[in-house]
């Protein structure tokens, strides 16, 4: 799970850094606004700056989870064993594979928007900064939990949110401050926009989490099935939207550029073996992270999952520096410390009993955020109550 999660970010950044010959354009202008912001104008060999096409590829990885679900379901039937409560149980009102599947089209659309915008941000900023800024989802999740789910946060939750915000600010500031230095420097304006897009995308991801919690809480669904149908709906919907995204142009100074150009993306993939490999790694990392992650997290505590997620950030930074994609700046460690502290406090892994009240009122639901925090509220009518309770706070891990 740790390896596939790290590979996901690295593979996404690798694909976007890969250069290949695309379709011919007047004066070799970039085929997307993201390529123009990255300085690809005038180049016949351009970087793969196609965030929404890349999001469409990501949905293929999610859709593979449905295949895994069907295989496990069939194996369970053949062995005449009781299906796993975590992956194969009949949830509330579930009668078959396609029962209530249409409801996952809404979170799929939110996933589509969040992933597309995040990939656009990754085009413009650095991989390690991208990974760290994703911690901002804690802030938006807390806000939506209060206003939409009517939950009450304690003082330590708000202090934790403050530390997360401080960490996001430090990481963002350092990336902008040093954006113009080094052999592989990015334009400061592009890094600023990229950081902004990554943070905005976290609001979309947080809203998606709230919607998923409502849907799964009401209709129920095994985790692999939910992720798989989100992948199918996301791929179909975004695949259709790639057409109008080509005709929607954004001003890039002297010229206007489309938001996405799927034709150019396909031509670049066809002309580059490196792109084929990086995108294949991207798809596999999504599929394996979900397949192994959903099973492994059942035996892990919140502290274990948070440590793994933190190690992913360190691994992404280490790989990015080792590959020469970015430079290491000691100030980033301060931002990472604040992010880690804030997330730990929010999950009650790091506690300060002398300063805060951690007691829970009767009937009060514990508010926590772990990894992707897509709450899997799976329950079974005839399932084990203890196992059901254990699953209440497990995340759907699709978008890593």
N, C-alpha and C positions, 0 to 999 in steps of 0.2 A: 504493500500500500504506500509506504514511504517512497520507494523507488518510482512507482508509476505516477505518484503525485508530483514528484520532482521532475520526472521526464515530461509531464504534461506542459509545464511552463517552459522548460528548455526547448521542447519540440516546437511549441508555438513561436517562440522567439527565433529559433533556428530557421523555420520556414520563412519568416518575415525578413530575415537577414540574407536569405539566399537570392542571388541575382540570376536572371535568366532572360532570354530574348522573348519579348511578347509580340503583340500585333503592331503593325506599322502605324505611326501617327504623324501628323503634320509637325515638322521640326522636332521630332522625337519627344513630344510633350508627354508628360506622365498621363496614365490612363485613369487615375483616381486622384481625388483631392489629397489623400494621405500620402501618396507618392510625391505630389508636388510640394507638400510641406516638408518632406524629407529630402528635397533637393534632387529629385530624379529627372527633372526637366532637362532635355537636351541629351539624354543618354539612350542609346539603343538597347543596352543591357540594363534592366531595371530590377530593383528589389521587389519582392513579392508583397506589395502593400495592398492586400485584399482582405480586410478584416471580416466582412460579412460573408464572403465566400468561404473563408476559413471557419467561421461559425457554422456554416452549413455542413462542412466536413466534420466538425465536432459532433453534430447531431447523429452522424452515422455511428460514432462510437457509443453514444447513448442508446441508439436503437438496437445495438448488438446485445444490450442487457436483456431485451425481451426474448431474444433467442436463447440466452442462458436460462431465463425463467421457464420457457417452454420445455427445454431439455430436462431441467431439474424436475419439473412437474410431471413429465412423462416417465422419468426414471422412478419417481415416487410411486406412480400408479403401477408400474410393472413390478416393483418390489413389494407391492401391497403393504407399504409402510406408511405410518402417519406422517404427512408432510411436515417439513420444518416450520415451526411457528414463525420464524423470522422471515422466511422467503416465500413459503408456499401456502400459508394458511388461508382459508376462506375468510375474508374480512367481512365487515358488516355489509350485507346486501350483495356480496359478490357471488356470482354463480358460474362465471366462465372467464376466459381470458379477456374477452372484449367488453365485459360488463362494466359500465360506468367509465369506460376508457375516454369518452368524448370530453369528460370534465378536465382532463389533463391538457387539453388544447390551450386553455387560458394560461397556466403556468409555462407552457411551452412557448407561447408568444412573449411572455415576460423574460424567459430564459434567452430567447432569440435576441431581444433588445439589449439585455444586459451583456450577453457574450459578445455581440457585435460591437457594442460601444467599448467594452473592455479590450477587445482585440485592436480596435482603432487606437486606443490609448497605448497599447503595447507597441504599436507601430512607431509611436512618437517618443516614448520614454524608454527606460532601461528595464531589463527583465527582473532584477532584484528589487528595484523600486516598485515595479508593478506588483510583485508578490507581497511586499510589505504594505502597500497602500490598500490592498484588499482587506486588511484588518478593519478598515473604516466601516465595513458592513455591520460590525457590532453596534455602532452608533445608530445607524438607520433602523436596524432590527429592534433596538430598544425603543426608539421613537414610535415605530409602527405598532409595537407590542402595547404601548401605553394608549395610543389613540384609536387603534383598530381592534385590538384584542382585549382592551380594557384591563390590562394588568397594572399592578402597582409595583414600582421600583423603589428599593430602599436607598438610603444615602450612599452606601458603598457602591451601588450600581452606578450612580451618577458620578462619583469620584473616579470609578474605573473608566467611564466614558470620557472623562476629562483627560486621563492619561493616554487613552487611545487617540484622542484628538491631538494631544501634544506630540505623540509619536508620529502621527501622520504629518503634522506640520514640520517636524524636524527632518523626516525622511524626504519630504517634498522640497524643503528649502535646500538641503544638501544637494539633491539631484539638479536643481536649477542653478545653484551657485557654481557647481563644477561642470556644468553641461558643455561649456565651450572649451574645456581643456582635454588633452589626451589625443591619441592618434585616431580614435574612433568617436570623436565628439559629435554630439547632436546639437542642432540649433536651440538656443535657450527658449525661444518662443514655442518651438515644437514640444520640448520637454514640459513646459508649463501647461500647454494644451493637453498633452498626453496624460499628465498627472490629474488634471481636472476631469478628463473623460473617465479615467479609472475610478475616481472617487464617485462621480455621478452614477456610474454603472453599479456601484454598490447599493445605491438607493433602489435601483431596479431589482437587484438580486434580493435585497431585504424584503421588498414588497412581494416578490415571488415566493419567498419563504412563508410569509403570512398567508398567501393564497393557498399554497400547498398544504399548510397546516389545517386550514379550514376544510379543504376538499377531502383530504385523507381522514381527518377527524370525523367527517360526516359520512363519507361513503366507504372508507377503508380501502386499502390496496397494499399488496406486498411491494416491498421497495424496488426490486428489480423490474416488476411490471410497471410501476409508476414512472421510473426513469426511462424504461424502454418506450413507452407510449409518448412521453415528452419528446424523446428523440425522433420518433416517427412524425409526430405533428410538427415539430420544429423544422425538420428537414423539408417537409412538403410545403409548409407555409413560407419559410424563408426562400426556398427554391423558386417559388412563384414570385416573391417580392424582389428577387434579384433583377427581374426585368424592369420594373418601374424605378429601382434604385439607379439603373444606368441612365435613365432619362432625367433624373433629378440632379441638377448641376449646382455647384457651390462656387462662388467667386474665389479665385486664388490669386488675385492681383490682376495681371494683364489678361488672364484667360479664365474660363470657367471649366470646372472639372466635375465628372460624375462622382457620386458617392461610392459606387461600386461598378466594376466592369468584369463580369463573369467570363466573358469570351476571352479577354486578355489573360485572366487567371488560368483558364484551361489551356491556352496556348503556352503559357510559361511552364505549367506543370508538364505538358507534353514535351517541352524542349529541355527539361532538366531532370536528371536522375536523382539529384540531391533533393529537389523539391518533392519528388515522389516518395523518397525515403522519409523525409521529415514529416510529411503529412500522414504517412502510414503510421509512424511513431505516435503522432498526435491522436489518431483514431484509437490505436491500441492502448495508449496510456489512459484515455478516458474509459474505455471498456474494462480494462483490468482494474483500474482504481475502484470502479463501482462494484465489480464482481467480487474482488477480494475485500474491499473496504467494508461492504455491508456485512460480510460474514465475520471479519476480524474484529470490528468494533463492538460486537456483542460481548466479547471477552475482555474488553478494555475499559478502564475507568476514564473519566473526563480528563484527569491529569495526564494519563498516557496519551490520549488523543491530542491534547494541546501540545505536549512535548514533541510528538511526531510532526505536527503542523509547524512548530517553530523550527525544527530541524530541517524541514523542507525549505524554509526561507533561507537558512544558513547554507543549505546545499545549492540552492539556486544562485546565491551570491558567489559561493566558491566556484561553481562551474562557470559562471559568467566572467569572473576575473581570470580563471585559468584559461578560458578560451579566447581571452583578449577582447571580449565584447564590451567591457567597462572597467573602470578603475576602482580600487577599494579606497574608501574614505572613512577614517576612524569615526567621524561624526555620525555615520550611519548606525554605528553600534548604540549610540545614545537613543536614537529614534527607535531602534529595534527593542531596546530595553523598556522604553515607555509602552510600546505596543504589547510586549510580553507581560509587563506588570498589569496593564489595564485589562487584558484578556484574562489573566489569572485571577484578578480580583473579581471580575464579573462572574466567573465560573465558581467563585468561592474556593479556588485552589490555593490562592494566596489570601490569607485572612489577617485582620488586625482586630481581635476581640476587644482590645482596650479602647479602640476608637469607634467601632461600629457595632450596631445591633444586628445579629445574624439569626435571631429567633424567628420562627415561622408561626403565623397564626393558623388556627385550625382550618383546614380546607384551602389554605393558600398554596398556590402552585409555584414551585421553585422556578425562577427565571434563569436560564443559562444559555450560553452560546458556545458551541464546540464545533470547530472546523467549519464546514459549510452550513451547519445548523438548519438543514432542511428537515424539520421535525417529522419523523416517521411514526405517526400515532396509530400503528397497526394493532388491531385487536382481533381476537377470534371468538366466535360465539361459543364454540366448544373447546377453546384452547385453554392452556394453563394460565391462570390468572397471574401467577408470579412471573412467568415469562412475558406476558403482555405488558406488565408494569415495567419490566426491564427494558422493553423496546420503546417506551413512550418518548424517550429523549434521544433516540438514535437518529442520525441525519441521513437524508438522501444525499448522496455524494456526487451527483452527476457532474456539476460544473466545478472543476477543481482549478 
